[in-house]
Amino acid sequence: MPNQSIEFRLEYVRRGSSVPYFAGTGGVTSPTGYTYTTLPPNWVPDLTTTESRIIFAMLFRL
């Protein structure tokens, strides 16, 4: 915390599940841009069982 009005925060989060739940690198939106209408044949969303992310946050107090 550099001063009383600004705070920086950095987090690493890793989550997991027993079933594919998180969006993978291929994404969950169809190639046509729609999720439930006019889906291409044999297309499925890219889901994974783990997710890792880095979160950077800044808090400003006025």
Summary of the structure (lengths in Angstrom):
residues: 62
radius of gyration: 18.3
end to end distance: 15.0
largest distance: 56.2
contacts: 114
relative contact order: 0.43
helix: 0%
strand: 42%
